């Protein structure tokens, strides 16, 4: 993996900074997957379905995802 910098709104930045290591890793997995899909010019529906599959494979339950989104 490589590190890049992206601008996010202050609410997102604060949530990320407050998150523990495991939560940060989960957010990174989700964001990495989303960016890959965007680069492949896939539809939003396709992206969401694939990310849901990846999330389940990585042990991210809907409850955990909802918590991250909060």
PQR file of N, CA, C, O and H, with PARSE charges and radii, in Angstrom:
ATOM      1  N   UNK A   1       0.841  -1.179   0.000 -0.4000 1.5000
ATOM      2  CA  UNK A   1       0.000   0.000   0.000 -0.0000 2.0000
ATOM      3  C   UNK A   1       0.881   1.235   0.000  0.5500 1.7000
ATOM      4  O   UNK A   1       2.025   1.212   0.454 -0.5500 1.4000
ATOM      5  N   UNK A   2       0.321   2.306  -0.518 -0.4000 1.5000
ATOM      6  CA  UNK A   2       0.990   3.605  -0.504 -0.0000 2.0000
ATOM      7  C   UNK A   2       0.084   4.619   0.182  0.5500 1.7000
ATOM      8  O   UNK A   2      -1.124   4.412   0.292 -0.5500 1.4000
ATOM      9  H   UNK A   2      -0.608   2.325  -0.887  0.4000 1.0000
ATOM     10  N   UNK A   3       0.665   5.688   0.632 -0.4000 1.5000
ATOM     11  CA  UNK A   3      -0.077   6.744   1.308 -0.0000 2.0000
ATOM     12  C   UNK A   3      -0.269   7.916   0.361  0.5500 1.7000
ATOM     13  O   UNK A   3       0.662   8.340  -0.324 -0.5500 1.4000
ATOM     14  H   UNK A   3       1.647   5.856   0.542  0.4000 1.0000
ATOM     15  N   UNK A   4      -1.513   8.443   0.332 -0.4000 1.5000
ATOM     16  CA  UNK A   4      -1.821   9.660  -0.417 -0.0000 2.0000
ATOM     17  C   UNK A   4      -2.573  10.598   0.516  0.5500 1.7000
ATOM     18  O   UNK A   4      -3.058  10.176   1.566 -0.5500 1.4000
ATOM     19  H   UNK A   4      -2.269   8.098   0.889  0.4000 1.0000
ATOM     20  N   UNK A   5      -2.671  11.842   0.146 -0.4000 1.5000
ATOM     21  CA  UNK A   5      -3.448  12.811   0.918 -0.0000 2.0000
ATOM     22  C   UNK A   5      -4.635  13.255   0.100  0.5500 1.7000
ATOM     23  O   UNK A   5      -4.503  13.577  -1.080 -0.5500 1.4000
ATOM     24  H   UNK A   5      -2.278  12.185  -0.707  0.4000 1.0000
ATOM     25  N   UNK A   6      -5.803  13.271   0.733 -0.4000 1.5000
ATOM     26  CA  UNK A   6      -7.007  13.786   0.069 -0.0000 2.0000
ATOM     27  C   UNK A   6      -7.702  14.740   1.028  0.5500 1.7000
ATOM     28  O   UNK A   6      -7.601  14.593   2.246 -0.5500 1.4000
ATOM     29  H   UNK A   6      -5.910  13.010   1.692  0.4000 1.0000
ATOM     30  N   UNK A   7      -8.396  15.702   0.479 -0.4000 1.5000
ATOM     31  CA  UNK A   7      -9.141  16.642   1.305 -0.0000 2.0000
ATOM     32  C   UNK A   7     -10.514  16.080   1.610  0.5500 1.7000
ATOM     33  O   UNK A   7     -11.193  15.552   0.730 -0.5500 1.4000
ATOM     34  H   UNK A   7      -8.478  15.821  -0.510  0.4000 1.0000
ATOM     35  N   UNK A   8     -10.916  16.198   2.869 -0.4000 1.5000
ATOM     36  CA  UNK A   8     -12.243  15.788   3.312 -0.0000 2.0000
ATOM     37  C   UNK A   8     -12.808  16.911   4.174  0.5500 1.7000
ATOM     38  O   UNK A   8     -12.077  17.800   4.612 -0.5500 1.4000
ATOM     39  H   UNK A   8     -10.364  16.627   3.584  0.4000 1.0000
ATOM     40  N   UNK A   9     -14.107  16.861   4.410 -0.4000 1.5000
ATOM     41  CA  UNK A   9     -14.660  17.915   5.260 -0.0000 2.0000
ATOM     42  C   UNK A   9     -14.242  17.667   6.710  0.5500 1.7000
ATOM     43  O   UNK A   9     -13.798  16.574   7.059 -0.5500 1.4000
ATOM     44  H   UNK A   9     -14.701  16.139   4.054  0.4000 1.0000
ATOM     45  N   UNK A  10     -14.389  18.680   7.536 -0.4000 1.5000
ATOM     46  CA  UNK A  10     -13.868  18.622   8.909 -0.0000 2.0000
ATOM     47  C   UNK A  10     -14.533  17.533   9.738  0.5500 1.7000
ATOM     48  O   UNK A  10     -13.895  16.946  10.612 -0.5500 1.4000
ATOM     49  H   UNK A  10     -14.750  19.568   7.252  0.4000 1.0000
ATOM     50  N   UNK A  11     -15.795  17.257   9.479 -0.4000 1.5000
ATOM     51  CA  UNK A  11     -16.495  16.215  10.224 -0.0000 2.0000
ATOM     52  C   UNK A  11     -15.871  14.835   9.961  0.5500 1.7000
ATOM     53  O   UNK A  11     -15.680  14.044  10.884 -0.5500 1.4000
ATOM     54  H   UNK A  11     -16.314  17.733   8.769  0.4000 1.0000
ATOM     55  N   UNK A  12     -15.562  14.568   8.711 -0.4000 1.5000
ATOM     56  CA  UNK A  12     -14.928  13.304   8.345 -0.0000 2.0000
ATOM     57  C   UNK A  12     -13.540  13.217   8.970  0.5500 1.7000
ATOM     58  O   UNK A  12     -13.162  12.176   9.506 -0.5500 1.4000
ATOM     59  H   UNK A  12     -15.717  15.211   7.961  0.4000 1.0000
ATOM     60  N   UNK A  13     -12.794  14.292   8.904 -0.4000 1.5000
ATOM     61  CA  UNK A  13     -11.443  14.308   9.472 -0.0000 2.0000
ATOM     62  C   UNK A  13     -11.484  14.029  10.969  0.5500 1.7000
ATOM     63  O   UNK A  13     -10.687  13.239  11.474 -0.5500 1.4000
ATOM     64  H   UNK A  13     -13.101  15.138   8.469  0.4000 1.0000
ATOM     65  N   UNK A  14     -12.401  14.666  11.678 -0.4000 1.5000
ATOM     66  CA  UNK A  14     -12.509  14.461  13.127 -0.0000 2.0000
ATOM     67  C   UNK A  14     -12.878  13.020  13.453  0.5500 1.7000
ATOM     68  O   UNK A  14     -12.311  12.415  14.362 -0.5500 1.4000
ATOM     69  H   UNK A  14     -13.049  15.308  11.268  0.4000 1.0000
ATOM     70  N   UNK A  15     -13.833  12.475  12.705 -0.4000 1.5000
ATOM     71  CA  UNK A  15     -14.249  11.087  12.951 -0.0000 2.0000
ATOM     72  C   UNK A  15     -13.086  10.126  12.725  0.5500 1.7000
ATOM     73  O   UNK A  15     -12.892   9.189  13.499 -0.5500 1.4000
ATOM     74  H   UNK A  15     -14.294  12.966  11.966  0.4000 1.0000
ATOM     75  N   UNK A  16     -12.323  10.354  11.682 -0.4000 1.5000
ATOM     76  CA  UNK A  16     -11.174   9.493  11.394 -0.0000 2.0000
ATOM     77  C   UNK A  16     -10.125   9.613  12.490  0.5500 1.7000
ATOM     78  O   UNK A  16      -9.575   8.607  12.939 -0.5500 1.4000
ATOM     79  H   UNK A  16     -12.480  11.116  11.053  0.4000 1.0000
ATOM     80  N   UNK A  17      -9.849  10.829  12.919 -0.4000 1.5000
ATOM     81  CA  UNK A  17      -8.833  11.052  13.946 -0.0000 2.0000
ATOM     82  C   UNK A  17      -9.233  10.448  15.291  0.5500 1.7000
ATOM     83  O   UNK A  17      -8.372  10.015  16.057 -0.5500 1.4000
ATOM     84  H   UNK A  17     -10.296  11.646  12.555  0.4000 1.0000
ATOM     85  N   UNK A  18     -10.526  10.417  15.579 -0.4000 1.5000
ATOM     86  CA  UNK A  18     -11.010   9.853  16.838 -0.0000 2.0000
ATOM     87  C   UNK A  18     -11.090   8.325  16.802  0.5500 1.7000
ATOM     88  O   UNK A  18     -11.122   7.682  17.852 -0.5500 1.4000
ATOM     89  H   UNK A  18     -11.226  10.769  14.957  0.4000 1.0000
ATOM     90  N   UNK A  19     -11.121   7.747  15.611 -0.4000 1.5000
ATOM     91  CA  UNK A  19     -11.291   6.299  15.467 -0.0000 2.0000
ATOM     92  C   UNK A  19     -10.066   5.547  15.969  0.5500 1.7000
ATOM     93  O   UNK A  19      -8.938   6.033  15.888 -0.5500 1.4000
ATOM     94  H   UNK A  19     -11.095   8.269  14.758  0.4000 1.0000
ATOM     95  N   UNK A  20     -10.318   4.352  16.489 -0.4000 1.5000
ATOM     96  CA  UNK A  20      -9.188   3.517  16.896 -0.0000 2.0000
ATOM     97  C   UNK A  20      -8.579   2.860  15.657  0.5500 1.7000
ATOM     98  O   UNK A  20      -9.104   3.001  14.552 -0.5500 1.4000
ATOM     99  H   UNK A  20     -11.234   3.957  16.555  0.4000 1.0000
ATOM    100  N   UNK A  21      -7.485   2.151  15.842 -0.4000 1.5000
ATOM    101  CA  UNK A  21      -6.733   1.572  14.729 -0.0000 2.0000
ATOM    102  C   UNK A  21      -7.593   0.643  13.872  0.5500 1.7000
ATOM    103  O   UNK A  21      -7.530   0.705  12.645 -0.5500 1.4000
ATOM    104  H   UNK A  21      -7.059   2.036  16.739  0.4000 1.0000
ATOM    105  N   UNK A  22      -8.384  -0.204  14.494 -0.4000 1.5000
ATOM    106  CA  UNK A  22      -9.215  -1.148  13.736 -0.0000 2.0000
ATOM    107  C   UNK A  22     -10.254  -0.402  12.910  0.5500 1.7000
ATOM    108  O   UNK A  22     -10.467  -0.734  11.744 -0.5500 1.4000
ATOM    109  H   UNK A  22      -8.435  -0.254  15.491  0.4000 1.0000
ATOM    110  N   UNK A  23     -10.901   0.596  13.493 -0.4000 1.5000
ATOM    111  CA  UNK A  23     -11.888   1.383  12.752 -0.0000 2.0000
ATOM    112  C   UNK A  23     -11.237   2.114  11.581  0.5500 1.7000
ATOM    113  O   UNK A  23     -11.816   2.187  10.497 -0.5500 1.4000
ATOM    114  H   UNK A  23     -10.728   0.866  14.440  0.4000 1.0000
ATOM    115  N   UNK A  24     -10.050   2.650  11.789 -0.4000 1.5000
ATOM    116  CA  UNK A  24      -9.331   3.335  10.710 -0.0000 2.0000
ATOM    117  C   UNK A  24      -9.025   2.372   9.569  0.5500 1.7000
ATOM    118  O   UNK A  24      -9.182   2.714   8.397 -0.5500 1.4000
ATOM    119  H   UNK A  24      -9.579   2.591  12.669  0.4000 1.0000
ATOM    120  N   UNK A  25      -8.589   1.168   9.919 -0.4000 1.5000
ATOM    121  CA  UNK A  25      -8.291   0.172   8.892 -0.0000 2.0000
ATOM    122  C   UNK A  25      -9.544  -0.179   8.098  0.5500 1.7000
ATOM    123  O   UNK A  25      -9.480  -0.343   6.879 -0.5500 1.4000
ATOM    124  H   UNK A  25      -8.461   0.890  10.871  0.4000 1.0000
ATOM    125  N   UNK A  26     -10.657  -0.293   8.762 -0.4000 1.5000
ATOM    126  CA  UNK A  26     -11.916  -0.595   8.080 -0.0000 2.0000
ATOM    127  C   UNK A  26     -12.301   0.539   7.136  0.5500 1.7000
ATOM    128  O   UNK A  26     -12.736   0.297   6.010 -0.5500 1.4000
ATOM    129  H   UNK A  26     -10.709  -0.159   9.751  0.4000 1.0000
ATOM    130  N   UNK A  27     -12.140   1.773   7.599 -0.4000 1.5000
ATOM    131  CA  UNK A  27     -12.436   2.917   6.740 -0.0000 2.0000
ATOM    132  C   UNK A  27     -11.521   2.932   5.521  0.5500 1.7000
ATOM    133  O   UNK A  27     -11.961   3.237   4.412 -0.5500 1.4000
ATOM    134  H   UNK A  27     -11.787   1.969   8.514  0.4000 1.0000
ATOM    135  N   UNK A  28     -10.258   2.603   5.728 -0.4000 1.5000
ATOM    136  CA  UNK A  28      -9.297   2.574   4.628 -0.0000 2.0000
ATOM    137  C   UNK A  28      -9.670   1.507   3.602  0.5500 1.7000
ATOM    138  O   UNK A  28      -9.551   1.736   2.399 -0.5500 1.4000
ATOM    139  H   UNK A  28      -9.901   2.355   6.629  0.4000 1.0000
ATOM    140  N   UNK A  29     -10.117   0.352   4.066 -0.4000 1.5000
ATOM    141  CA  UNK A  29     -10.539  -0.717   3.162 -0.0000 2.0000
ATOM    142  C   UNK A  29     -11.724  -0.252   2.319  0.5500 1.7000
ATOM    143  O   UNK A  29     -11.751  -0.460   1.106 -0.5500 1.4000
ATOM    144  H   UNK A  29     -10.214   0.165   5.044  0.4000 1.0000
ATOM    145  N   UNK A  30     -12.697   0.374   2.967 -0.4000 1.5000
ATOM    146  CA  UNK A  30     -13.891   0.847   2.263 -0.0000 2.0000
ATOM    147  C   UNK A  30     -13.518   1.914   1.240  0.5500 1.7000
ATOM    148  O   UNK A  30     -13.947   1.850   0.088 -0.5500 1.4000
ATOM    149  H   UNK A  30     -12.674   0.543   3.953  0.4000 1.0000
ATOM    150  N   UNK A  31     -12.727   2.884   1.653 -0.4000 1.5000
ATOM    151  CA  UNK A  31     -12.343   3.970   0.756 -0.0000 2.0000
ATOM    152  C   UNK A  31     -11.490   3.459  -0.402  0.5500 1.7000
ATOM    153  O   UNK A  31     -11.676   3.880  -1.544 -0.5500 1.4000
ATOM    154  H   UNK A  31     -12.379   2.936   2.589  0.4000 1.0000
ATOM    155  N   UNK A  32     -10.569   2.564  -0.117 -0.4000 1.5000
ATOM    156  CA  UNK A  32      -9.723   1.996  -1.159 -0.0000 2.0000
ATOM    157  C   UNK A  32     -10.580   1.270  -2.210  0.5500 1.7000
ATOM    158  O   UNK A  32     -10.366   1.421  -3.412 -0.5500 1.4000
ATOM    159  H   UNK A  32     -10.418   2.222   0.810  0.4000 1.0000
ATOM    160  N   UNK A  33     -11.533   0.495  -1.740 -0.4000 1.5000
ATOM    161  CA  UNK A  33     -12.420  -0.216  -2.662 -0.0000 2.0000
ATOM    162  C   UNK A  33     -13.245   0.736  -3.501  0.5500 1.7000
ATOM    163  O   UNK A  33     -13.407   0.528  -4.704 -0.5500 1.4000
ATOM    164  H   UNK A  33     -11.707   0.372  -0.763  0.4000 1.0000
ATOM    165  N   UNK A  34     -13.762   1.772  -2.882 -0.4000 1.5000
ATOM    166  CA  UNK A  34     -14.562   2.754  -3.617 -0.0000 2.0000
ATOM    167  C   UNK A  34     -13.735   3.456  -4.681  0.5500 1.7000
ATOM    168  O   UNK A  34     -14.186   3.606  -5.816 -0.5500 1.4000
ATOM    169  H   UNK A  34     -13.629   1.942  -1.905  0.4000 1.0000
ATOM    170  N   UNK A  35     -12.551   3.879  -4.333 -0.4000 1.5000
ATOM    171  CA  UNK A  35     -11.685   4.570  -5.298 -0.0000 2.0000
ATOM    172  C   UNK A  35     -11.312   3.658  -6.466  0.5500 1.7000
ATOM    173  O   UNK A  35     -11.251   4.112  -7.609 -0.5500 1.4000
ATOM    174  H   UNK A  35     -12.185   3.757  -3.411  0.4000 1.0000
ATOM    175  N   UNK A  36     -11.065   2.394  -6.195 -0.4000 1.5000
ATOM    176  CA  UNK A  36     -10.757   1.442  -7.270 -0.0000 2.0000
ATOM    177  C   UNK A  36     -11.933   1.323  -8.239  0.5500 1.7000
ATOM    178  O   UNK A  36     -11.753   1.295  -9.456 -0.5500 1.4000
ATOM    179  H   UNK A  36     -11.114   2.025  -5.267  0.4000 1.0000
ATOM    180  N   UNK A  37     -13.123   1.254  -7.682 -0.4000 1.5000
ATOM    181  CA  UNK A  37     -14.311   1.111  -8.520 -0.0000 2.0000
ATOM    182  C   UNK A  37     -14.546   2.363  -9.363  0.5500 1.7000
ATOM    183  O   UNK A  37     -14.910   2.266 -10.535 -0.5500 1.4000
ATOM    184  H   UNK A  37     -13.270   1.277  -6.693  0.4000 1.0000
ATOM    185  N   UNK A  38     -14.343   3.515  -8.779 -0.4000 1.5000
ATOM    186  CA  UNK A  38     -14.510   4.767  -9.515 -0.0000 2.0000
ATOM    187  C   UNK A  38     -13.528   4.820 -10.677  0.5500 1.7000
ATOM    188  O   UNK A  38     -13.875   5.264 -11.772 -0.5500 1.4000
ATOM    189  H   UNK A  38     -14.048   3.594  -7.827  0.4000 1.0000
ATOM    190  N   UNK A  39     -12.307   4.366 -10.438 -0.4000 1.5000
ATOM    191  CA  UNK A  39     -11.301   4.379 -11.493 -0.0000 2.0000
ATOM    192  C   UNK A  39     -11.670   3.427 -12.635  0.5500 1.7000
ATOM    193  O   UNK A  39     -11.249   3.626 -13.774 -0.5500 1.4000
ATOM    194  H   UNK A  39     -12.025   4.005  -9.549  0.4000 1.0000
ATOM    195  N   UNK A  40     -12.453   2.401 -12.328 -0.4000 1.5000
ATOM    196  CA  UNK A  40     -12.862   1.435 -13.344 -0.0000 2.0000
ATOM    197  C   UNK A  40     -14.169   1.835 -14.034  0.5500 1.7000
ATOM    198  O   UNK A  40     -14.722   1.058 -14.812 -0.5500 1.4000
ATOM    199  H   UNK A  40     -12.795   2.239 -11.402  0.4000 1.0000
ATOM    200  N   UNK A  41     -14.662   3.035 -13.753 -0.4000 1.5000
ATOM    201  CA  UNK A  41     -15.893   3.563 -14.364 -0.0000 2.0000
ATOM    202  C   UNK A  41     -17.083   2.616 -14.235  0.5500 1.7000
ATOM    203  O   UNK A  41     -17.789   2.371 -15.212 -0.5500 1.4000
ATOM    204  H   UNK A  41     -14.213   3.667 -13.121  0.4000 1.0000
ATOM    205  N   UNK A  42     -17.303   2.095 -13.059 -0.4000 1.5000
ATOM    206  CA  UNK A  42     -18.431   1.206 -12.824 -0.0000 2.0000
ATOM    207  C   UNK A  42     -19.592   2.005 -12.262  0.5500 1.7000
ATOM    208  O   UNK A  42     -19.410   3.091 -11.713 -0.5500 1.4000
ATOM    209  H   UNK A  42     -16.729   2.294 -12.265  0.4000 1.0000
ATOM    210  N   UNK A  43     -20.793   1.449 -12.407 -0.4000 1.5000
ATOM    211  CA  UNK A  43     -21.976   2.137 -11.889 -0.0000 2.0000
ATOM    212  C   UNK A  43     -21.958   2.111 -10.365  0.5500 1.7000
ATOM    213  O   UNK A  43     -21.331   1.249  -9.749 -0.5500 1.4000
ATOM    214  H   UNK A  43     -20.941   0.566 -12.853  0.4000 1.0000
ATOM    215  N   UNK A  44     -22.657   3.068  -9.776 -0.4000 1.5000
ATOM    216  CA  UNK A  44     -22.718   3.158  -8.321 -0.0000 2.0000
ATOM    217  C   UNK A  44     -23.322   1.884  -7.736  0.5500 1.7000
ATOM    218  O   UNK A  44     -22.856   1.401  -6.704 -0.5500 1.4000
ATOM    219  H   UNK A  44     -23.166   3.768 -10.277  0.4000 1.0000
ATOM    220  N   UNK A  45     -24.335   1.342  -8.370 -0.4000 1.5000
ATOM    221  CA  UNK A  45     -24.971   0.111  -7.886 -0.0000 2.0000
ATOM    222  C   UNK A  45     -23.973  -1.051  -7.870  0.5500 1.7000
ATOM    223  O   UNK A  45     -23.926  -1.819  -6.909 -0.5500 1.4000
ATOM    224  H   UNK A  45     -24.714   1.734  -9.208  0.4000 1.0000
ATOM    225  N   UNK A  46     -23.183  -1.174  -8.928 -0.4000 1.5000
ATOM    226  CA  UNK A  46     -22.168  -2.227  -8.989 -0.0000 2.0000
ATOM    227  C   UNK A  46     -21.130  -2.039  -7.888  0.5500 1.7000
ATOM    228  O   UNK A  46     -20.707  -2.997  -7.242 -0.5500 1.4000
ATOM    229  H   UNK A  46     -23.222  -0.550  -9.708  0.4000 1.0000
ATOM    230  N   UNK A  47     -20.730  -0.791  -7.690 -0.4000 1.5000
ATOM    231  CA  UNK A  47     -19.736  -0.478  -6.667 -0.0000 2.0000
ATOM    232  C   UNK A  47     -20.254  -0.869  -5.283  0.5500 1.7000
ATOM    233  O   UNK A  47     -19.546  -1.503  -4.501 -0.5500 1.4000
ATOM    234  H   UNK A  47     -21.073  -0.013  -8.215  0.4000 1.0000
ATOM    235  N   UNK A  48     -21.488  -0.486  -4.994 -0.4000 1.5000
ATOM    236  CA  UNK A  48     -22.074  -0.768  -3.681 -0.0000 2.0000
ATOM    237  C   UNK A  48     -22.173  -2.270  -3.446  0.5500 1.7000
ATOM    238  O   UNK A  48     -21.815  -2.747  -2.369 -0.5500 1.4000
ATOM    239  H   UNK A  48     -22.063   0.030  -5.630  0.4000 1.0000
ATOM    240  N   UNK A  49     -22.648  -3.020  -4.426 -0.4000 1.5000
ATOM    241  CA  UNK A  49     -22.783  -4.474  -4.270 -0.0000 2.0000
ATOM    242  C   UNK A  49     -21.425  -5.130  -4.027  0.5500 1.7000
ATOM    243  O   UNK A  49     -21.294  -5.996  -3.162 -0.5500 1.4000
ATOM    244  H   UNK A  49     -22.939  -2.633  -5.301  0.4000 1.0000
ATOM    245  N   UNK A  50     -20.431  -4.721  -4.783 -0.4000 1.5000
ATOM    246  CA  UNK A  50     -19.104  -5.310  -4.601 -0.0000 2.0000
ATOM    247  C   UNK A  50     -18.524  -4.945  -3.251  0.5500 1.7000
ATOM    248  O   UNK A  50     -17.919  -5.785  -2.584 -0.5500 1.4000
ATOM    249  H   UNK A  50     -20.538  -4.017  -5.485  0.4000 1.0000
ATOM    250  N   UNK A  51     -18.702  -3.699  -2.842 -0.4000 1.5000
ATOM    251  CA  UNK A  51     -18.173  -3.272  -1.549 -0.0000 2.0000
ATOM    252  C   UNK A  51     -18.871  -4.005  -0.409  0.5500 1.7000
ATOM    253  O   UNK A  51     -18.239  -4.332   0.595 -0.5500 1.4000
ATOM    254  H   UNK A  51     -19.194  -3.017  -3.384  0.4000 1.0000
ATOM    255  N   UNK A  52     -20.174  -4.267  -0.557 -0.4000 1.5000
ATOM    256  CA  UNK A  52     -20.888  -5.021   0.473 -0.0000 2.0000
ATOM    257  C   UNK A  52     -20.311  -6.430   0.586  0.5500 1.7000
ATOM    258  O   UNK A  52     -20.133  -6.949   1.688 -0.5500 1.4000
ATOM    259  H   UNK A  52     -20.688  -4.002  -1.373  0.4000 1.0000
ATOM    260  N   UNK A  53     -20.023  -7.038  -0.549 -0.4000 1.5000
ATOM    261  CA  UNK A  53     -19.420  -8.366  -0.548 -0.0000 2.0000
ATOM    262  C   UNK A  53     -18.050  -8.361   0.104  0.5500 1.7000
ATOM    263  O   UNK A  53     -17.729  -9.243   0.901 -0.5500 1.4000
ATOM    264  H   UNK A  53     -20.167  -6.616  -1.444  0.4000 1.0000
ATOM    265  N   UNK A  54     -17.249  -7.368  -0.237 -0.4000 1.5000
ATOM    266  CA  UNK A  54     -15.915  -7.256   0.360 -0.0000 2.0000
ATOM    267  C   UNK A  54     -16.013  -6.995   1.860  0.5500 1.7000
ATOM    268  O   UNK A  54     -15.234  -7.540   2.643 -0.5500 1.4000
ATOM    269  H   UNK A  54     -17.510  -6.653  -0.884  0.4000 1.0000
ATOM    270  N   UNK A  55     -16.957  -6.171   2.249 -0.4000 1.5000
ATOM    271  CA  UNK A  55     -17.125  -5.859   3.669 -0.0000 2.0000
ATOM    272  C   UNK A  55     -17.479  -7.122   4.446  0.5500 1.7000
ATOM    273  O   UNK A  55     -16.919  -7.371   5.513 -0.5500 1.4000
ATOM    274  H   UNK A  55     -17.589  -5.728   1.613  0.4000 1.0000
ATOM    275  N   UNK A  56     -18.399  -7.915   3.921 -0.4000 1.5000
ATOM    276  CA  UNK A  56     -18.781  -9.153   4.594 -0.0000 2.0000
ATOM    277  C   UNK A  56     -17.602 -10.113   4.665  0.5500 1.7000
ATOM    278  O   UNK A  56     -17.385 -10.757   5.691 -0.5500 1.4000
ATOM    279  H   UNK A  56     -18.855  -7.713   3.054  0.4000 1.0000
ATOM    280  N   UNK A  57     -16.848 -10.211   3.591 -0.4000 1.5000
ATOM    281  CA  UNK A  57     -15.673 -11.078   3.561 -0.0000 2.0000
ATOM    282  C   UNK A  57     -14.661 -10.662   4.623  0.5500 1.7000
ATOM    283  O   UNK A  57     -14.003 -11.508   5.228 -0.5500 1.4000
ATOM    284  H   UNK A  57     -17.024  -9.688   2.758  0.4000 1.0000
ATOM    285  N   UNK A  58     -14.540  -9.347   4.845 -0.4000 1.5000
ATOM    286  CA  UNK A  58     -13.588  -8.819   5.822 -0.0000 2.0000
ATOM    287  C   UNK A  58     -14.161  -8.706   7.228  0.5500 1.7000
ATOM    288  O   UNK A  58     -13.522  -8.141   8.115 -0.5500 1.4000
ATOM    289  H   UNK A  58     -15.075  -8.660   4.353  0.4000 1.0000
ATOM    290  N   UNK A  59     -15.363  -9.240   7.436 -0.4000 1.5000
ATOM    291  CA  UNK A  59     -15.956  -9.252   8.769 -0.0000 2.0000
ATOM    292  C   UNK A  59     -16.669  -7.979   9.165  0.5500 1.7000
ATOM    293  O   UNK A  59     -16.977  -7.788  10.342 -0.5500 1.4000
ATOM    294  H   UNK A  59     -15.882  -9.700   6.715  0.4000 1.0000
ATOM    295  N   UNK A  60     -16.940  -7.100   8.207 -0.4000 1.5000
ATOM    296  CA  UNK A  60     -17.652  -5.863   8.525 -0.0000 2.0000
ATOM    297  C   UNK A  60     -19.150  -6.131   8.440  0.5500 1.7000
ATOM    298  O   UNK A  60     -19.685  -6.386   7.361 -0.5500 1.4000
ATOM    299  H   UNK A  60     -16.690  -7.255   7.251  0.4000 1.0000
ATOM    300  N   UNK A  61     -19.805  -6.072   9.566 -0.4000 1.5000
ATOM    301  CA  UNK A  61     -21.254  -6.270   9.587 -0.0000 2.0000
ATOM    302  C   UNK A  61     -21.949  -4.957   9.246  0.5500 1.7000
ATOM    303  O   UNK A  61     -21.325  -3.896   9.233 -0.5500 1.4000
ATOM    304  H   UNK A  61     -19.370  -5.865  10.442  0.4000 1.0000
ATOM    305  N   UNK A  62     -23.241  -5.041   8.972 -0.4000 1.5000
ATOM    306  CA  UNK A  62     -24.011  -3.830   8.692 -0.0000 2.0000
ATOM    307  C   UNK A  62     -23.969  -2.894   9.889  0.5500 1.7000
ATOM    308  O   UNK A  62     -23.930  -1.674   9.731 -0.5500 1.4000
ATOM    309  H   UNK A  62     -23.748  -5.903   8.982  0.4000 1.0000
ATOM    310  N   UNK A  63     -23.977  -3.467  11.083 -0.4000 1.5000
ATOM    311  CA  UNK A  63     -23.921  -2.654  12.305 -0.0000 2.0000
ATOM    312  C   UNK A  63     -22.624  -1.849  12.370  0.5500 1.7000
ATOM    313  O   UNK A  63     -22.642  -0.665  12.706 -0.5500 1.4000
ATOM    314  H   UNK A  63     -24.008  -4.458  11.212  0.4000 1.0000
ATOM    315  N   UNK A  64     -21.512  -2.483  12.053 -0.4000 1.5000
ATOM    316  CA  UNK A  64     -20.214  -1.792  12.070 -0.0000 2.0000
ATOM    317  C   UNK A  64     -20.188  -0.715  10.998  0.5500 1.7000
ATOM    318  O   UNK A  64     -19.716   0.395  11.246 -0.5500 1.4000
ATOM    319  H   UNK A  64     -21.497  -3.445  11.780  0.4000 1.0000
ATOM    320  N   UNK A  65     -20.690  -1.032   9.808 -0.4000 1.5000
ATOM    321  CA  UNK A  65     -20.713  -0.041   8.730 -0.0000 2.0000
ATOM    322  C   UNK A  65     -21.572   1.165   9.101  0.5500 1.7000
ATOM    323  O   UNK A  65     -21.196   2.307   8.838 -0.5500 1.4000
ATOM    324  H   UNK A  65     -21.073  -1.934   9.608  0.4000 1.0000
ATOM    325  N   UNK A  66     -22.726   0.906   9.714 -0.4000 1.5000
ATOM    326  CA  UNK A  66     -23.589   2.009  10.137 -0.0000 2.0000
ATOM    327  C   UNK A  66     -22.882   2.887  11.162  0.5500 1.7000
ATOM    328  O   UNK A  66     -23.019   4.110  11.139 -0.5500 1.4000
ATOM    329  H   UNK A  66     -23.031  -0.022   9.928  0.4000 1.0000
ATOM    330  N   UNK A  67     -22.134   2.267  12.052 -0.4000 1.5000
ATOM    331  CA  UNK A  67     -21.392   3.010  13.063 -0.0000 2.0000
ATOM    332  C   UNK A  67     -20.325   3.898  12.419  0.5500 1.7000
ATOM    333  O   UNK A  67     -20.125   5.043  12.826 -0.5500 1.4000
ATOM    334  H   UNK A  67     -22.023   1.273  12.070  0.4000 1.0000
ATOM    335  N   UNK A  68     -19.648   3.354  11.411 -0.4000 1.5000
ATOM    336  CA  UNK A  68     -18.617   4.109  10.702 -0.0000 2.0000
ATOM    337  C   UNK A  68     -19.235   5.310  10.002  0.5500 1.7000
ATOM    338  O   UNK A  68     -18.680   6.409  10.027 -0.5500 1.4000
ATOM    339  H   UNK A  68     -19.811   2.424  11.081  0.4000 1.0000
ATOM    340  N   UNK A  69     -20.385   5.094   9.377 -0.4000 1.5000
ATOM    341  CA  UNK A  69     -21.053   6.157   8.633 -0.0000 2.0000
ATOM    342  C   UNK A  69     -21.507   7.282   9.562  0.5500 1.7000
ATOM    343  O   UNK A  69     -21.508   8.450   9.173 -0.5500 1.4000
ATOM    344  H   UNK A  69     -20.836   4.202   9.356  0.4000 1.0000
ATOM    345  N   UNK A  70     -21.896   6.928  10.795 -0.4000 1.5000
ATOM    346  CA  UNK A  70     -22.316   7.954  11.760 -0.0000 2.0000
ATOM    347  C   UNK A  70     -21.206   8.934  11.953  0.5500 1.7000
ATOM    348  O   UNK A  70     -21.347   9.882  12.725 -0.5500 1.4000
ATOM    349  H   UNK A  70     -21.896   5.979  11.110  0.4000 1.0000
TER
END
